[in-house]
Amino acid sequence: NSEYYKNSTNAILAIDYQNLFKDKQNVIVIGCVTDICIKHFAITLNKYFDQFNLNKKVIVIEDLVTTFDMLNHDAAIFHQQAITEMVNDGVEVVNYKEPQQFNKTYIKT
């Protein structure tokens, strides 16, 4: 496994995604912050796969991503809104409690 360090809210800018995912069928995304880092990465990678007609899935494990609570940023609302946006953009969202078999590449953002 390789480690990548990002200096942006979108990890796609910090990784060699063209080679990293070449032989992977599914990319499983976990980490924080749901409505910023996770959403930006998952949607961008999914659009890249779409652009080049690659038969790959971007999968976010909903109960392994989270966001923060603060004034004008209700965690529950922003989390759910980001999940909805990702689903609407074609990202698959599953729960860890529902085990499935994947050809795994984990990206923790």
Order of alpha helices (4+ residues) and beta strands (2+ residues): alpha-beta-alpha-beta-alpha-beta-beta
